[in-house]
Amino acid sequence: MTSLDRYTQVTQKSTAPSSLARAWAAYPVHPPLTHFAIGAYATASLLAVVGAAGVSESNMAKGWWLSLLVGLIGSIPTAASGLVEFVTLRRDHPARPAVIIHLVLALLTYPWFIAAILLGHAAYVRGSVPAGPLVLTLTGFAMLTLAGIAGGRLVFSHGMRVKRSADQGL
C-alpha cells in the first residue's frame, strides 16, 4: 500500500457521516422546536396589536413583552438545531441554496426581536405598547413568516427531513 492509497483511505473515511450526524438525521429536532418559537412570537405580535389598540393595554403589554422574551429564549435551541442540520448537509445537496435562504431569513429576525425586547422593557414596566417596539415586533414577525415559508418550502418542495437520510445527503 502506497502513501497515496493510505491518504485516499483516510480522506474517504473522513467524508463519511459521523455516528452523531447519522443519529441526528434519524431524529429531527429542528421542526418541532420551530413551533415553540413561532407560537411565542405570534402571541407577542397579537398581544402587541391588541394592546396598542387600547384593549386592556396594561395586561396586553405585559403579555407582549414576556412572550417576546419566551420566543427569544425558545429560538436559541431552535436556531442551534437548525445550524447543526445545516452543517451536516452535503455541500452539493440540491436544496442547499434554499437552506441558506431559510437560514439568513431566520437570523434576520433576531435584531428586530432583540430591539423590541430592549426598547420595550420600560413600556412593559409601565404597561403600555409604544409604536416603536410595536413596529419592531411586527417587522420581526414578518421576517419570521418569510423564514417559515422558506422552511416549509424545504419540507414540501425538497422533502427535507421527510425522506430517508440517505436521500438527504447524510
FENHU-V558368 format. One record per helix or strand of 3 or more residues. SS is the DSSP state (2 for helix, 1 for strand). FROM is the first residue (numbers start at 1). TO is the last residue. If there is no record, write none. Layout:
ss->SS from->FROM to->TO
ss->SS from->FROM to->TO
This chain:
ss->2 from->3 to->15
ss->2 from->19 to->26
ss->2 from->30 to->52
ss->2 from->57 to->87
ss->2 from->96 to->126
ss->2 from->131 to->156
ss->2 from->165 to->168
